[in-house]
Amino acid sequence: TTCYYLLEKETNVDTAKKAILNLLNYLQIVNVTKEILVQAVRSDFGEFEDGVQYFSAVTIDNITAFITRNKRDFKTALIPILSGEEL
Amino acid sequence: TTCYYLLEKETNVDTAKKAILNLLNYLQIVNVTKEILVQAVRSDFGEFEDGVQYFSAVTIDNITAFITRNKRDFKTALIPILSGEEL
């Protein structure tokens, strides 16, 4: 929804909706479950939202890295944390 | 995550985390799936986020109503839309 919000702000509703539909075709979407929310809130992540993202990511079997613009918020992560530039 | 954000702003990290953990015990959490995201983006909802909430809600078998502070954003809904005051 953040991605949609930014797209809509830069373009318009139709373009943003088409772009999101396109993205959904390419991406594997993780089901956010109660278990993930509980793990996130019980974790050491300072921000609940960071925890939700991290524990969603690690449900993916063959995940090799987690990409973020805020590497320092993910210091306790058990998978490699990369910035966009490091991709 | 919005709820956590508001709680943390009003109290502190520990209190907010405890409150969320408590809430998670009482609430039925809907798994947000790719199908829900596609339905939301293809729907007539002006805001993608409203669509995500609505289509998450209607996956619940015995749902009787949807509670919101913005009833007018859910005009096209097929289930009763109530404000908090109408509960």
Backbone of each chain as nested JSON, in Angstrom:
{
  "chains": [
    {"id": "A", "residues": [
      {"number": 1, "name": "THR", "atoms": {"N": [0.828, -1.208, 0.0], "CA": [0.0, 0.0, 0.0], "C": [0.868, 1.266, 0.0]}},
      {"number": 2, "name": "THR", "atoms": {"N": [2.045, 1.205, 0.586], "CA": [2.946, 2.368, 0.531], "C": [3.405, 2.605, -0.9]}},
      {"number": 3, "name": "CYS", "atoms": {"N": [3.735, 1.517, -1.583], "CA": [4.163, 1.572, -2.976], "C": [3.051, 2.181, -3.834]}},
      {"number": 4, "name": "TYR", "atoms": {"N": [1.82, 1.733, -3.622], "CA": [0.667, 2.268, -4.356], "C": [0.517, 3.756, -4.076]}},
      {"number": 5, "name": "TYR", "atoms": {"N": [0.621, 4.127, -2.823], "CA": [0.461, 5.527, -2.418], "C": [1.469, 6.426, -3.136]}},
      {"number": 6, "name": "LEU", "atoms": {"N": [2.728, 5.96, -3.203], "CA": [3.773, 6.758, -3.854], "C": [3.521, 6.859, -5.354]}},
      {"number": 7, "name": "LEU", "atoms": {"N": [3.114, 5.725, -5.964], "CA": [2.825, 5.715, -7.404], "C": [1.669, 6.648, -7.726]}},
      {"number": 8, "name": "GLU", "atoms": {"N": [0.611, 6.596, -6.903], "CA": [-0.561, 7.419, -7.171], "C": [-0.234, 8.899, -7.048]}},
      {"number": 9, "name": "LYS", "atoms": {"N": [0.629, 9.212, -6.084], "CA": [1.024, 10.603, -5.875], "C": [1.799, 11.133, -7.093]}},
      {"number": 10, "name": "GLU", "atoms": {"N": [2.638, 10.249, -7.671], "CA": [3.472, 10.672, -8.796], "C": [2.729, 10.619, -10.128]}},
      {"number": 11, "name": "THR", "atoms": {"N": [1.687, 9.752, -10.218], "CA": [0.981, 9.6, -11.496], "C": [-0.513, 9.838, -11.262]}},
      {"number": 12, "name": "ASN", "atoms": {"N": [-1.322, 8.782, -11.403], "CA": [-2.758, 8.89, -11.116], "C": [-3.279, 7.505, -10.736]}},
      {"number": 13, "name": "VAL", "atoms": {"N": [-4.564, 7.422, -10.373], "CA": [-5.129, 6.168, -9.871], "C": [-4.954, 5.036, -10.89]}},
      {"number": 14, "name": "ASP", "atoms": {"N": [-5.322, 5.298, -12.165], "CA": [-5.273, 4.245, -13.18], "C": [-3.861, 3.707, -13.388]}},
      {"number": 15, "name": "THR", "atoms": {"N": [-2.912, 4.627, -13.536], "CA": [-1.52, 4.214, -13.76], "C": [-0.995, 3.449, -12.548]}},
      {"number": 16, "name": "ALA", "atoms": {"N": [-1.309, 3.938, -11.366], "CA": [-0.834, 3.282, -10.149], "C": [-1.413, 1.869, -10.04]}},
      {"number": 17, "name": "LYS", "atoms": {"N": [-2.722, 1.715, -10.335], "CA": [-3.352, 0.403, -10.24], "C": [-2.762, -0.579, -11.25]}},
      {"number": 18, "name": "LYS", "atoms": {"N": [-2.507, -0.097, -12.469], "CA": [-1.898, -0.963, -13.496], "C": [-0.504, -1.4, -13.071]}},
      {"number": 19, "name": "ALA", "atoms": {"N": [0.246, -0.468, -12.531], "CA": [1.62, -0.777, -12.102], "C": [1.619, -1.813, -10.979]}},
      {"number": 20, "name": "ILE", "atoms": {"N": [0.692, -1.67, -10.038], "CA": [0.631, -2.612, -8.912], "C": [0.232, -4.006, -9.407]}},
      {"number": 21, "name": "LEU", "atoms": {"N": [-0.719, -4.046, -10.34], "CA": [-1.165, -5.323, -10.903], "C": [-0.002, -6.025, -11.602]}},
      {"number": 22, "name": "ASN", "atoms": {"N": [0.794, -5.238, -12.317], "CA": [1.984, -5.737, -12.992], "C": [2.99, -6.29, -11.982]}},
      {"number": 23, "name": "LEU", "atoms": {"N": [3.235, -5.52, -10.944], "CA": [4.164, -5.92, -9.888], "C": [3.721, -7.239, -9.245]}},
      {"number": 24, "name": "LEU", "atoms": {"N": [2.403, -7.348, -8.991], "CA": [1.873, -8.549, -8.334], "C": [2.106, -9.79, -9.188]}},
      {"number": 25, "name": "ASN", "atoms": {"N": [2.203, -9.603, -10.51], "CA": [2.5, -10.721, -11.404], "C": [3.925, -11.224, -11.239]}},
      {"number": 26, "name": "TYR", "atoms": {"N": [4.825, -10.28, -10.977], "CA": [6.24, -10.627, -10.906], "C": [6.66, -11.102, -9.519]}},
      {"number": 27, "name": "LEU", "atoms": {"N": [5.966, -10.598, -8.502], "CA": [6.432, -10.843, -7.138], "C": [5.814, -12.083, -6.515]}},
      {"number": 28, "name": "GLN", "atoms": {"N": [6.576, -12.697, -5.63], "CA": [6.018, -13.726, -4.759], "C": [5.5, -12.985, -3.524]}},
      {"number": 29, "name": "ILE", "atoms": {"N": [4.219, -13.161, -3.232], "CA": [3.631, -12.431, -2.105], "C": [3.568, -13.352, -0.891]}},
      {"number": 30, "name": "VAL", "atoms": {"N": [4.147, -12.911, 0.209], "CA": [4.112, -13.694, 1.447], "C": [2.783, -13.43, 2.162]}},
      {"number": 31, "name": "ASN", "atoms": {"N": [2.088, -14.477, 2.568], "CA": [0.889, -14.313, 3.384], "C": [1.29, -13.857, 4.783]}},
      {"number": 32, "name": "VAL", "atoms": {"N": [0.81, -12.7, 5.181], "CA": [1.131, -12.216, 6.526], "C": [0.165, -12.86, 7.515]}},
      {"number": 33, "name": "THR", "atoms": {"N": [0.706, -13.669, 8.385], "CA": [-0.121, -14.451, 9.311], "C": [0.016, -13.934, 10.738]}},
      {"number": 34, "name": "LYS", "atoms": {"N": [-0.868, -14.422, 11.594], "CA": [-0.813, -14.085, 13.017], "C": [0.544, -14.481, 13.611]}},
      {"number": 35, "name": "GLU", "atoms": {"N": [1.065, -15.629, 13.173], "CA": [2.359, -16.106, 13.689], "C": [3.466, -15.086, 13.415]}},
      {"number": 36, "name": "ILE", "atoms": {"N": [3.453, -14.525, 12.22], "CA": [4.456, -13.519, 11.858], "C": [4.31, -12.289, 12.748]}},
      {"number": 37, "name": "LEU", "atoms": {"N": [3.071, -11.864, 12.994], "CA": [2.83, -10.683, 13.834], "C": [3.304, -10.915, 15.269]}},
      {"number": 38, "name": "VAL", "atoms": {"N": [3.05, -12.13, 15.777], "CA": [3.483, -12.45, 17.141], "C": [5.014, -12.472, 17.222]}},
      {"number": 39, "name": "GLN", "atoms": {"N": [5.657, -13.105, 16.237], "CA": [7.134, -13.141, 16.204], "C": [7.691, -11.717, 16.188]}},
      {"number": 40, "name": "ALA", "atoms": {"N": [7.071, -10.854, 15.38], "CA": [7.56, -9.478, 15.22], "C": [7.462, -8.712, 16.536]}},
      {"number": 41, "name": "VAL", "atoms": {"N": [6.357, -8.878, 17.233], "CA": [6.152, -8.103, 18.461], "C": [7.034, -8.647, 19.593]}},
      {"number": 42, "name": "ARG", "atoms": {"N": [7.347, -9.934, 19.538], "CA": [8.194, -10.538, 20.582], "C": [9.68, -10.348, 20.306]}},
      {"number": 43, "name": "SER", "atoms": {"N": [10.02, -9.857, 19.14], "CA": [11.422, -9.777, 18.731], "C": [12.089, -8.529, 19.294]}},
      {"number": 44, "name": "ASP", "atoms": {"N": [13.383, -8.394, 18.992], "CA": [14.14, -7.237, 19.468], "C": [14.064, -6.047, 18.523]}},
      {"number": 45, "name": "PHE", "atoms": {"N": [13.298, -6.177, 17.451], "CA": [13.222, -5.064, 16.515], "C": [12.617, -3.846, 17.216]}},
      {"number": 46, "name": "GLY", "atoms": {"N": [13.268, -2.71, 17.055], "CA": [12.776, -1.48, 17.669], "C": [11.424, -1.095, 17.104]}},
      {"number": 47, "name": "GLU", "atoms": {"N": [11.281, -1.27, 15.8], "CA": [10.027, -0.939, 15.13], "C": [9.261, -2.219, 14.808]}},
      {"number": 48, "name": "PHE", "atoms": {"N": [8.002, -2.266, 15.243], "CA": [7.144, -3.423, 14.966], "C": [7.092, -3.696, 13.455]}},
      {"number": 49, "name": "GLU", "atoms": {"N": [6.974, -2.624, 12.67], "CA": [6.859, -2.758, 11.213], "C": [8.098, -3.43, 10.601]}},
      {"number": 50, "name": "ASP", "atoms": {"N": [9.29, -3.104, 11.118], "CA": [10.513, -3.751, 10.631], "C": [10.449, -5.248, 10.906]}},
      {"number": 51, "name": "GLY", "atoms": {"N": [9.975, -5.595, 12.103], "CA": [9.853, -6.998, 12.477], "C": [8.886, -7.737, 11.564]}},
      {"number": 52, "name": "VAL", "atoms": {"N": [7.761, -7.108, 11.258], "CA": [6.774, -7.74, 10.38], "C": [7.412, -8.026, 9.013]}},
      {"number": 53, "name": "GLN", "atoms": {"N": [8.153, -7.051, 8.49], "CA": [8.815, -7.245, 7.195], "C": [9.856, -8.365, 7.269]}},
      {"number": 54, "name": "TYR", "atoms": {"N": [10.677, -8.334, 8.328], "CA": [11.737, -9.333, 8.45], "C": [11.173, -10.743, 8.597]}},
      {"number": 55, "name": "PHE", "atoms": {"N": [10.2, -10.923, 9.497], "CA": [9.686, -12.278, 9.726], "C": [8.809, -12.762, 8.567]}},
      {"number": 56, "name": "SER", "atoms": {"N": [8.257, -11.834, 7.785], "CA": [7.588, -12.22, 6.546], "C": [8.627, -12.759, 5.567]}},
      {"number": 57, "name": "ALA", "atoms": {"N": [9.729, -12.041, 5.462], "CA": [10.785, -12.416, 4.503], "C": [11.352, -13.797, 4.813]}},
      {"number": 58, "name": "VAL", "atoms": {"N": [11.633, -14.07, 6.093], "CA": [12.297, -15.335, 6.413], "C": [11.368, -16.554, 6.299]}},
      {"number": 59, "name": "THR", "atoms": {"N": [10.085, -16.338, 6.008], "CA": [9.221, -17.504, 5.718], "C": [9.498, -18.048, 4.32]}},
      {"number": 60, "name": "ILE", "atoms": {"N": [10.202, -17.275, 3.489], "CA": [10.536, -17.724, 2.125], "C": [11.696, -18.714, 2.215]}},
      {"number": 61, "name": "ASP", "atoms": {"N": [11.481, -19.914, 1.701], "CA": [12.456, -20.996, 1.86], "C": [13.855, -20.637, 1.357]}},
      {"number": 62, "name": "ASN", "atoms": {"N": [13.914, -20.149, 0.127], "CA": [15.226, -19.963, -0.509], "C": [15.684, -18.504, -0.499]}},
      {"number": 63, "name": "ILE", "atoms": {"N": [15.292, -17.769, 0.535], "CA": [15.671, -16.351, 0.573], "C": [17.183, -16.227, 0.786]}},
      {"number": 64, "name": "THR", "atoms": {"N": [17.823, -15.304, 0.024], "CA": [19.278, -15.154, 0.141], "C": [19.645, -13.826, 0.799]}},
      {"number": 65, "name": "ALA", "atoms": {"N": [18.754, -12.846, 0.709], "CA": [19.062, -11.554, 1.32], "C": [17.796, -10.735, 1.503]}},
      {"number": 66, "name": "PHE", "atoms": {"N": [17.914, -9.688, 2.313], "CA": [16.808, -8.774, 2.607], "C": [17.3, -7.39, 2.197]}},
      {"number": 67, "name": "ILE", "atoms": {"N": [16.539, -6.709, 1.328], "CA": [16.961, -5.406, 0.802], "C": [16.238, -4.288, 1.554]}},
      {"number": 68, "name": "THR", "atoms": {"N": [16.993, -3.304, 2.002], "CA": [16.374, -2.201, 2.745], "C": [17.206, -0.933, 2.607]}},
      {"number": 69, "name": "ARG", "atoms": {"N": [16.556, 0.213, 2.84], "CA": [17.303, 1.465, 2.861], "C": [17.77, 1.773, 4.279]}},
      {"number": 70, "name": "ASN", "atoms": {"N": [17.338, 0.944, 5.24], "CA": [17.692, 1.192, 6.643], "C": [18.402, -0.021, 7.242]}},
      {"number": 71, "name": "LYS", "atoms": {"N": [19.594, -0.318, 6.717], "CA": [20.316, -1.507, 7.171], "C": [20.505, -1.56, 8.679]}},
      {"number": 72, "name": "ARG", "atoms": {"N": [20.712, -0.398, 9.287], "CA": [21.035, -0.407, 10.724], "C": [19.848, -0.836, 11.6]}},
      {"number": 73, "name": "ASP", "atoms": {"N": [18.623, -0.807, 11.025], "CA": [17.462, -1.27, 11.804], "C": [17.372, -2.791, 11.837]}},
      {"number": 74, "name": "PHE", "atoms": {"N": [18.217, -3.476, 11.069], "CA": [18.121, -4.932, 10.944], "C": [19.389, -5.636, 11.425]}},
      {"number": 75, "name": "LYS", "atoms": {"N": [20.03, -5.04, 12.416], "CA": [21.303, -5.581, 12.921], "C": [21.182, -7.0, 13.464]}},
      {"number": 76, "name": "THR", "atoms": {"N": [20.036, -7.35, 14.026], "CA": [19.884, -8.663, 14.658], "C": [19.452, -9.749, 13.656]}},
      {"number": 77, "name": "ALA", "atoms": {"N": [19.386, -9.388, 12.386], "CA": [18.903, -10.333, 11.373], "C": [19.835, -11.517, 11.183]}},
      {"number": 78, "name": "LEU", "atoms": {"N": [19.274, -12.675, 10.859], "CA": [20.062, -13.887, 10.634], "C": [20.282, -14.168, 9.149]}},
      {"number": 79, "name": "ILE", "atoms": {"N": [19.792, -13.284, 8.281], "CA": [20.075, -13.401, 6.845], "C": [20.801, -12.128, 6.408]}},
      {"number": 80, "name": "PRO", "atoms": {"N": [21.531, -12.199, 5.253], "CA": [22.256, -10.996, 4.822], "C": [21.298, -9.833, 4.551]}},
      {"number": 81, "name": "ILE", "atoms": {"N": [21.647, -8.659, 5.057], "CA": [20.861, -7.438, 4.852], "C": [21.651, -6.535, 3.904]}},
      {"number": 82, "name": "LEU", "atoms": {"N": [21.058, -6.2, 2.767], "CA": [21.749, -5.392, 1.761], "C": [20.986, -4.106, 1.482]}},
      {"number": 83, "name": "SER", "atoms": {"N": [21.71, -3.096, 1.061], "CA": [21.057, -1.885, 0.575], "C": [20.819, -2.051, -0.93]}},
      {"number": 84, "name": "GLY", "atoms": {"N": [20.005, -1.19, -1.51], "CA": [19.746, -1.261, -2.946], "C": [21.025, -1.176, -3.757]}},
      {"number": 85, "name": "GLU", "atoms": {"N": [21.963, -0.334, -3.305], "CA": [23.23, -0.145, -4.031], "C": [24.068, -1.416, -4.025]}},
      {"number": 86, "name": "GLU", "atoms": {"N": [23.905, -2.242, -3.013], "CA": [24.731, -3.461, -2.884], "C": [24.189, -4.627, -3.706]}},
      {"number": 87, "name": "LEU", "atoms": {"N": [23.021, -4.443, -4.301], "CA": [22.396, -5.54, -5.067], "C": [23.28, -5.991, -6.22]}}
    ]},
    {"id": "B", "residues": [
      {"number": 1, "name": "THR", "atoms": {"N": [0.165, -2.414, 12.271], "CA": [1.336, -1.57, 12.487], "C": [0.914, -0.12, 12.799]}},
      {"number": 2, "name": "THR", "atoms": {"N": [-0.2, 0.337, 12.25], "CA": [-0.69, 1.684, 12.571], "C": [-1.088, 1.746, 14.042]}},
      {"number": 3, "name": "CYS", "atoms": {"N": [-1.775, 0.691, 14.494], "CA": [-2.209, 0.596, 15.878], "C": [-0.988, 0.625, 16.801]}},
      {"number": 4, "name": "TYR", "atoms": {"N": [0.037, -0.148, 16.466], "CA": [1.267, -0.171, 17.26], "C": [1.908, 1.211, 17.307]}},
      {"number": 5, "name": "TYR", "atoms": {"N": [1.953, 1.856, 16.15], "CA": [2.559, 3.183, 16.038], "C": [1.877, 4.174, 16.978]}},
      {"number": 6, "name": "LEU", "atoms": {"N": [0.536, 4.14, 16.968], "CA": [-0.224, 5.066, 17.824], "C": [-0.001, 4.758, 19.305]}},
      {"number": 7, "name": "LEU", "atoms": {"N": [-0.005, 3.457, 19.633], "CA": [0.22, 3.051, 21.026], "C": [1.603, 3.474, 21.504]}},
      {"number": 8, "name": "GLU", "atoms": {"N": [2.604, 3.255, 20.65], "CA": [3.972, 3.586, 21.046], "C": [4.138, 5.083, 21.248]}},
      {"number": 9, "name": "LYS", "atoms": {"N": [3.438, 5.856, 20.402], "CA": [3.518, 7.316, 20.499], "C": [2.923, 7.795, 21.833]}},
      {"number": 10, "name": "GLU", "atoms": {"N": [1.832, 7.125, 22.245], "CA": [1.133, 7.539, 23.469], "C": [1.782, 6.972, 24.732]}},
      {"number": 11, "name": "THR", "atoms": {"N": [2.473, 5.832, 24.605], "CA": [3.058, 5.195, 25.79], "C": [4.551, 4.986, 25.558]}},
      {"number": 12, "name": "ASN", "atoms": {"N": [4.973, 3.72, 25.452], "CA": [6.37, 3.427, 25.136], "C": [6.444, 2.057, 24.46]}},
      {"number": 13, "name": "VAL", "atoms": {"N": [7.652, 1.664, 24.045], "CA": [7.812, 0.432, 23.266], "C": [7.263, -0.783, 24.027]}},
      {"number": 14, "name": "ASP", "atoms": {"N": [7.635, -0.919, 25.302], "CA": [7.219, -2.098, 26.081], "C": [5.709, -2.19, 26.224]}},
      {"number": 15, "name": "THR", "atoms": {"N": [5.087, -1.069, 26.603], "CA": [3.633, -1.055, 26.779], "C": [2.936, -1.35, 25.451]}},
      {"number": 16, "name": "ALA", "atoms": {"N": [3.414, -0.742, 24.391], "CA": [2.799, -0.941, 23.075], "C": [2.905, -2.408, 22.648]}},
      {"number": 17, "name": "LYS", "atoms": {"N": [4.088, -3.008, 22.865], "CA": [4.283, -4.413, 22.467], "C": [3.372, -5.34, 23.265]}},
      {"number": 18, "name": "LYS", "atoms": {"N": [3.25, -5.074, 24.571], "CA": [2.362, -5.903, 25.404], "C": [0.921, -5.785, 24.942]}},
      {"number": 19, "name": "ALA", "atoms": {"N": [0.508, -4.564, 24.635], "CA": [-0.874, -4.327, 24.201], "C": [-1.161, -5.051, 22.874]}},
      {"number": 20, "name": "ILE", "atoms": {"N": [-0.207, -5.011, 21.961], "CA": [-0.406, -5.665, 20.657], "C": [-0.484, -7.182, 20.841]}},
      {"number": 21, "name": "LEU", "atoms": {"N": [0.377, -7.72, 21.711], "CA": [0.377, -9.16, 21.972], "C": [-0.966, -9.59, 22.559]}},
      {"number": 22, "name": "ASN", "atoms": {"N": [-1.506, -8.767, 23.437], "CA": [-2.821, -8.989, 24.027], "C": [-3.905, -8.975, 22.959]}},
      {"number": 23, "name": "LEU", "atoms": {"N": [-3.861, -7.96, 22.128], "CA": [-4.841, -7.818, 21.034], "C": [-4.801, -9.044, 20.119]}},
      {"number": 24, "name": "LEU", "atoms": {"N": [-3.583, -9.502, 19.798], "CA": [-3.429, -10.642, 18.885], "C": [-4.068, -11.904, 19.463]}},
      {"number": 25, "name": "ASN", "atoms": {"N": [-4.154, -11.97, 20.798], "CA": [-4.816, -13.11, 21.443], "C": [-6.323, -13.09, 21.227]}},
      {"number": 26, "name": "TYR", "atoms": {"N": [-6.88, -11.886, 21.206], "CA": [-8.329, -11.749, 21.1], "C": [-8.822, -11.755, 19.659]}},
      {"number": 27, "name": "LEU", "atoms": {"N": [-7.975, -11.285, 18.747], "CA": [-8.439, -11.076, 17.374], "C": [-8.227, -12.288, 16.491]}},
      {"number": 28, "name": "GLN", "atoms": {"N": [-9.124, -12.44, 15.514], "CA": [-8.878, -13.392, 14.428], "C": [-8.103, -12.615, 13.364]}},
      {"number": 29, "name": "ILE", "atoms": {"N": [-6.937, -13.103, 12.999], "CA": [-6.103, -12.382, 12.034], "C": [-6.293, -13.001, 10.645]}},
      {"number": 30, "name": "VAL", "atoms": {"N": [-6.665, -12.168, 9.684], "CA": [-6.825, -12.655, 8.313], "C": [-5.469, -12.689, 7.624]}},
      {"number": 31, "name": "ASN", "atoms": {"N": [-5.147, -13.805, 6.962], "CA": [-3.924, -13.843, 6.177], "C": [-4.106, -12.995, 4.918]}},
      {"number": 32, "name": "VAL", "atoms": {"N": [-3.269, -11.986, 4.759], "CA": [-3.372, -11.152, 3.559], "C": [-2.624, -11.854, 2.425]}},
      {"number": 33, "name": "THR", "atoms": {"N": [-3.371, -12.259, 1.412], "CA": [-2.794, -13.044, 0.317], "C": [-2.704, -12.219, -0.964]}},
      {"number": 34, "name": "LYS", "atoms": {"N": [-1.996, -12.778, -1.929], "CA": [-1.887, -12.145, -3.25], "C": [-3.277, -11.955, -3.857]}},
      {"number": 35, "name": "GLU", "atoms": {"N": [-4.155, -12.934, -3.681], "CA": [-5.513, -12.863, -4.237], "C": [-6.257, -11.627, -3.7]}},
      {"number": 36, "name": "ILE", "atoms": {"N": [-6.127, -11.378, -2.417], "CA": [-6.768, -10.197, -1.816], "C": [-6.206, -8.915, -2.433]}},
      {"number": 37, "name": "LEU", "atoms": {"N": [-4.886, -8.867, -2.619], "CA": [-4.258, -7.663, -3.195], "C": [-4.733, -7.438, -4.627]}},
      {"number": 38, "name": "VAL", "atoms": {"N": [-4.858, -8.523, -5.405], "CA": [-5.321, -8.401, -6.798], "C": [-6.773, -7.919, -6.819]}},
      {"number": 39, "name": "GLN", "atoms": {"N": [-7.626, -8.512, -5.971], "CA": [-9.029, -8.077, -5.892], "C": [-9.109, -6.592, -5.549]}},
      {"number": 40, "name": "ALA", "atoms": {"N": [-8.289, -6.172, -4.606], "CA": [-8.327, -4.776, -4.147], "C": [-7.937, -3.821, -5.258]}},
      {"number": 41, "name": "VAL", "atoms": {"N": [-6.91, -4.182, -6.011], "CA": [-6.425, -3.272, -7.054], "C": [-7.393, -3.252, -8.241]}},
      {"number": 42, "name": "ARG", "atoms": {"N": [-8.102, -4.346, -8.471], "CA": [-9.05, -4.418, -9.589], "C": [-10.422, -3.843, -9.224]}},
      {"number": 43, "name": "SER", "atoms": {"N": [-10.626, -3.525, -7.942], "CA": [-11.944, -3.092, -7.48], "C": [-12.163, -1.603, -7.758]}},
      {"number": 44, "name": "ASP", "atoms": {"N": [-13.353, -1.132, -7.389], "CA": [-13.688, 0.28, -7.583], "C": [-13.267, 1.144, -6.405]}},
      {"number": 45, "name": "PHE", "atoms": {"N": [-12.634, 0.571, -5.413], "CA": [-12.232, 1.381, -4.263], "C": [-11.248, 2.465, -4.709]}},
      {"number": 46, "name": "GLY", "atoms": {"N": [-11.525, 3.685, -4.294], "CA": [-10.646, 4.795, -4.653], "C": [-9.256, 4.6, -4.054]}},
      {"number": 47, "name": "GLU", "atoms": {"N": [-9.219, 4.099, -2.838], "CA": [-7.947, 3.881, -2.164], "C": [-7.625, 2.394, -2.13]}},
      {"number": 48, "name": "PHE", "atoms": {"N": [-6.444, 2.033, -2.595], "CA": [-6.007, 0.627, -2.608], "C": [-6.097, 0.051, -1.196]}},
      {"number": 49, "name": "GLU", "atoms": {"N": [-5.679, 0.837, -0.205], "CA": [-5.66, 0.365, 1.177], "C": [-7.067, 0.011, 1.681]}},
      {"number": 50, "name": "ASP", "atoms": {"N": [-8.067, 0.801, 1.291], "CA": [-9.451, 0.488, 1.668], "C": [-9.857, -0.863, 1.076]}},
      {"number": 51, "name": "GLY", "atoms": {"N": [-9.481, -1.076, -0.185], "CA": [-9.796, -2.34, -0.852], "C": [-9.152, -3.529, -0.158]}},
      {"number": 52, "name": "VAL", "atoms": {"N": [-7.889, -3.347, 0.252], "CA": [-7.185, -4.435, 0.939], "C": [-7.92, -4.786, 2.237]}},
      {"number": 53, "name": "GLN", "atoms": {"N": [-8.338, -3.771, 2.974], "CA": [-9.074, -4.013, 4.228], "C": [-10.403, -4.703, 3.954]}},
      {"number": 54, "name": "TYR", "atoms": {"N": [-11.134, -4.198, 2.963], "CA": [-12.457, -4.755, 2.665], "C": [-12.359, -6.217, 2.21]}},
      {"number": 55, "name": "PHE", "atoms": {"N": [-11.484, -6.499, 1.259], "CA": [-11.402, -7.871, 0.73], "C": [-10.753, -8.84, 1.734]}},
      {"number": 56, "name": "SER", "atoms": {"N": [-9.959, -8.305, 2.656], "CA": [-9.489, -9.137, 3.766], "C": [-10.681, -9.517, 4.639]}},
      {"number": 57, "name": "ALA", "atoms": {"N": [-11.524, -8.531, 4.932], "CA": [-12.667, -8.75, 5.825], "C": [-13.639, -9.783, 5.243]}},
      {"number": 58, "name": "VAL", "atoms": {"N": [-13.93, -9.684, 3.956], "CA": [-14.949, -10.584, 3.394], "C": [-14.459, -12.027, 3.224]}},
      {"number": 59, "name": "THR", "atoms": {"N": [-13.177, -12.284, 3.505], "CA": [-12.735, -13.688, 3.497], "C": [-13.213, -14.396, 4.767]}},
      {"number": 60, "name": "ILE", "atoms": {"N": [-13.664, -13.638, 5.762], "CA": [-14.167, -14.235, 7.003], "C": [-15.577, -14.759, 6.752]}},
      {"number": 61, "name": "ASP", "atoms": {"N": [-15.781, -16.045, 6.982], "CA": [-17.038, -16.712, 6.634], "C": [-18.273, -16.055, 7.245]}},
      {"number": 62, "name": "ASN", "atoms": {"N": [-18.209, -15.852, 8.547], "CA": [-19.403, -15.399, 9.258], "C": [-19.38, -13.903, 9.574]}},
      {"number": 63, "name": "ILE", "atoms": {"N": [-18.768, -13.113, 8.704], "CA": [-18.669, -11.678, 8.98], "C": [-20.059, -11.037, 8.861]}},
      {"number": 64, "name": "THR", "atoms": {"N": [-20.391, -10.154, 9.811], "CA": [-21.716, -9.525, 9.773], "C": [-21.622, -8.04, 9.439]}},
      {"number": 65, "name": "ALA", "atoms": {"N": [-20.479, -7.431, 9.689], "CA": [-20.349, -6.005, 9.39], "C": [-18.875, -5.606, 9.345]}},
      {"number": 66, "name": "PHE", "atoms": {"N": [-18.635, -4.437, 8.789], "CA": [-17.285, -3.878, 8.664], "C": [-17.316, -2.522, 9.378]}},
      {"number": 67, "name": "ILE", "atoms": {"N": [-16.416, -2.319, 10.331], "CA": [-16.417, -1.088, 11.14], "C": [-15.357, -0.117, 10.629]}},
      {"number": 68, "name": "THR", "atoms": {"N": [-15.73, 1.12, 10.408], "CA": [-14.777, 2.104, 9.897], "C": [-15.168, 3.507, 10.33]}},
      {"number": 69, "name": "ARG", "atoms": {"N": [-14.178, 4.407, 10.335], "CA": [-14.494, 5.813, 10.607], "C": [-14.798, 6.556, 9.303]}},
      {"number": 70, "name": "ASN", "atoms": {"N": [-14.604, 5.856, 8.163], "CA": [-14.812, 6.48, 6.848], "C": [-15.849, 5.709, 6.041]}},
      {"number": 71, "name": "LYS", "atoms": {"N": [-17.094, 5.705, 6.514], "CA": [-18.138, 4.922, 5.851], "C": [-18.29, 5.265, 4.366]}},
      {"number": 72, "name": "ARG", "atoms": {"N": [-18.104, 6.527, 4.04], "CA": [-18.35, 6.926, 2.639], "C": [-17.333, 6.336, 1.66]}},
      {"number": 73, "name": "ASP", "atoms": {"N": [-16.192, 5.869, 2.174], "CA": [-15.21, 5.239, 1.277], "C": [-15.604, 3.802, 0.929]}},
      {"number": 74, "name": "PHE", "atoms": {"N": [-16.659, 3.278, 1.572], "CA": [-17.021, 1.865, 1.387], "C": [-18.429, 1.713, 0.818]}},
      {"number": 75, "name": "LYS", "atoms": {"N": [-18.821, 2.672, -0.013], "CA": [-20.177, 2.689, -0.59], "C": [-20.501, 1.453, -1.416]}},
      {"number": 76, "name": "THR", "atoms": {"N": [-19.499, 0.888, -2.082], "CA": [-19.75, -0.241, -2.987], "C": [-19.725, -1.589, -2.253]}},
      {"number": 77, "name": "ALA", "atoms": {"N": [-19.587, -1.554, -0.942], "CA": [-19.46, -2.792, -0.167], "C": [-20.732, -3.635, -0.205]}},
      {"number": 78, "name": "LEU", "atoms": {"N": [-20.562, -4.948, -0.136], "CA": [-21.699, -5.867, -0.146], "C": [-22.044, -6.375, 1.249]}},
      {"number": 79, "name": "ILE", "atoms": {"N": [-21.344, -5.9, 2.253], "CA": [-21.687, -6.231, 3.652], "C": [-21.983, -4.914, 4.381]}},
      {"number": 80, "name": "PRO", "atoms": {"N": [-22.742, -4.959, 5.506], "CA": [-23.057, -3.724, 6.218], "C": [-21.793, -3.003, 6.684]}},
      {"number": 81, "name": "ILE", "atoms": {"N": [-21.75, -1.71, 6.463], "CA": [-20.623, -0.884, 6.889], "C": [-21.116, 0.01, 8.026]}},
      {"number": 82, "name": "LEU", "atoms": {"N": [-20.471, -0.113, 9.183], "CA": [-20.919, 0.631, 10.364], "C": [-19.803, 1.519, 10.893]}},
      {"number": 83, "name": "SER", "atoms": {"N": [-20.176, 2.599, 11.528], "CA": [-19.196, 3.414, 12.263], "C": [-19.082, 2.858, 13.676]}},
      {"number": 84, "name": "GLY", "atoms": {"N": [-18.068, 3.285, 14.399], "CA": [-17.883, 2.837, 15.767], "C": [-19.104, 3.148, 16.627]}},
      {"number": 85, "name": "GLU", "atoms": {"N": [-19.705, 4.306, 16.407], "CA": [-20.876, 4.734, 17.187], "C": [-22.075, 3.817, 16.942]}},
      {"number": 86, "name": "GLU", "atoms": {"N": [-22.146, 3.228, 15.776], "CA": [-23.3, 2.386, 15.421], "C": [-23.196, 0.96, 15.951]}},
      {"number": 87, "name": "LEU", "atoms": {"N": [-22.051, 0.638, 16.523], "CA": [-21.83, -0.733, 17.028], "C": [-22.85, -1.128, 18.095]}}
    ]}
  ]
}
